Amino acid sequence: WIAAGPEMRYIQDCEIVAHDLVAPDHWRMRLRSADIARAAQPGQFCMVEVVETLYPFLRRPMCLSEIHDDGFTLLYKVEGEGTQLLSRRVPGQTCSIQGPLGNGFPIAPEVERHIIVSGGIGVAAFPALARALADACGRPPEVVLAARTRDLLLCADLFRSMGCTVHLATDDGSAGEKAYAAQMLERLAPGPGTRVYACGPMIMMSTTAAVAARAGASCLVSLEAQMACGDGACLGCVVESKVEREGEKMVRVCVDGPVFDAAIIDWEAHNTAYDL
């Protein structure tokens, strides 16, 4: 399953409304653009110009974490020079944004049970989805938040404010259960009437997809990848898949995704397929 692309895209200088440190090396930036907000769907992303100068030249891909009437929110982790420079931007400045890009999550009210499973900064893909599911289905999804330690668990209060039941898991046991994301999902006993949504490190998505498959649940994953263009031209974000297209078993995260049915991803090719 690969969805069709979006119809409306923009490149706009968006005003930074708020920019806050929410955890060590993790920032939340709210930007104003009614155009992008109107066109955006949960699960889509944008390409962010980190500085107004020519270096670093390439934009950074970031998912649209929340979608508001007048704009959207980005939640990101400082991992290199580009995001370090972005973290220094302040409210009142503008930031050039290209988007919305890619394919979002399908909203399926007929599904009996919805479970979101996030690992680390992968949680950024889900606040907009949780709100959309709550609105469309009349009931909020369940949410598993997993991270290495309690300081890196993000958005728990935001999900709770939507009525979501939130399950916490940390590698070191400092908050919630001492467990991995896939182990938490297994404890929630998904079934054939469940749809699982996952985003995080590849190994976490692989094991989560395996738990869902054994339970007969459908699973959608939001993949992360390095990108130069965001439009499918550079082929810098390809991942191995089980679906052959034009003689190649590859998909582009930017235009074929970032949301995919977990069943079409070749997890073994990424050395991430193993049982818990």
Secondary structure as the mmCIF struct_conf table of DSSP 4:
data_model
#
loop_
_struct_conf.conf_type_id
_struct_conf.id
_struct_conf.beg_label_comp_id
_struct_conf.beg_label_asym_id
_struct_conf.beg_label_seq_id
_struct_conf.end_label_comp_id
_struct_conf.end_label_asym_id
_struct_conf.end_label_seq_id
HELX_LH_PP_P HELX_LH_PP_P1 ALA A 3 PRO A 6
BEND BEND1 GLU A 7 GLU A 7
STRN STRN1 TYR A 10 ALA A 23
TURN_TY1_P TURN_TY1_P1 PRO A 24 ASP A 25
STRN STRN2 HIS A 26 ARG A 32
HELX_RH_AL_P HELX_RH_AL_P1 ALA A 34 ALA A 39
TURN_TY1_P TURN_TY1_P2 PRO A 42 GLY A 43
STRN STRN3 PHE A 45 VAL A 48
BEND BEND2 GLU A 52 PRO A 56
BEND BEND3 LEU A 58 LEU A 58
STRN STRN4 ARG A 60 CYS A 63
STRN STRN5 GLU A 66 ILE A 67
BEND BEND4 ASP A 69 ASP A 70
STRN STRN6 GLY A 71 LYS A 77
BEND BEND5 GLY A 80 GLY A 80
HELX_RH_AL_P HELX_RH_AL_P2 GLU A 81 LEU A 86
TURN_TY1_P TURN_TY1_P3 SER A 87 ARG A 88
TURN_TY1_P TURN_TY1_P4 PRO A 91 GLY A 92
BEND BEND6 GLN A 93 GLN A 93
STRN STRN7 THR A 94 LEU A 101
BEND BEND7 GLY A 102 GLY A 102
STRN STRN8 ASN A 103 ASN A 103
HELX_LH_PP_P HELX_LH_PP_P2 PHE A 105 ILE A 107
TURN_TY1_P TURN_TY1_P5 PRO A 109 GLU A 110
BEND BEND8 GLU A 112 GLU A 112
STRN STRN9 ARG A 113 GLY A 119
HELX_RH_3T_P HELX_RH_3T_P1 GLY A 120 ALA A 125
BEND BEND9 PHE A 126 PHE A 126
HELX_RH_AL_P HELX_RH_AL_P3 PRO A 127 CYS A 137
BEND BEND10 GLY A 138 ARG A 139
HELX_LH_PP_P HELX_LH_PP_P3 PRO A 140 PRO A 141
STRN STRN10 GLU A 142 ALA A 147
BEND BEND11 ARG A 148 THR A 149
HELX_RH_3T_P HELX_RH_3T_P2 ARG A 150 LEU A 152
BEND BEND12 CYS A 155 CYS A 155
HELX_RH_AL_P HELX_RH_AL_P4 ALA A 156 SER A 161
TURN_TY1_P TURN_TY1_P6 MET A 162 GLY A 163
STRN STRN11 VAL A 166 THR A 170
TURN_TY1_P TURN_TY1_P7 ASP A 171 ASP A 172
BEND BEND13 GLY A 173 GLY A 176
STRN STRN12 GLU A 177 LYS A 178
BEND BEND14 ALA A 179 ALA A 179
HELX_RH_AL_P HELX_RH_AL_P5 ALA A 181 ARG A 187
TURN_TY1_P TURN_TY1_P8 LEU A 188 LEU A 188
TURN_TY1_P TURN_TY1_P9 PRO A 192 GLY A 193
STRN STRN13 THR A 194 CYS A 199
BEND BEND15 GLY A 200 PRO A 201
HELX_RH_AL_P HELX_RH_AL_P6 MET A 202 ALA A 215
TURN_TY1_P TURN_TY1_P10 GLY A 216 GLY A 216
STRN STRN14 SER A 218 SER A 222
BEND BEND16 ALA A 228 CYS A 234
TURN_TY1_P TURN_TY1_P11 GLY A 236 CYS A 237
STRN STRN15 VAL A 238 ARG A 245
TURN_TY1_P TURN_TY1_P12 GLU A 246 GLY A 247
STRN STRN16 GLU A 248 ARG A 252
TURN_TY1_P TURN_TY1_P13 VAL A 253 ASP A 256
STRN STRN17 PRO A 258 PRO A 258
STRN STRN18 VAL A 259 ASP A 261
HELX_RH_3T_P HELX_RH_3T_P3 ALA A 262 ILE A 264
STRN STRN19 ILE A 265 ILE A 265
HELX_RH_3T_P HELX_RH_3T_P4 TRP A 267 HIS A 270
TURN_TY1_P TURN_TY1_P14 ASN A 271 ASN A 271
#
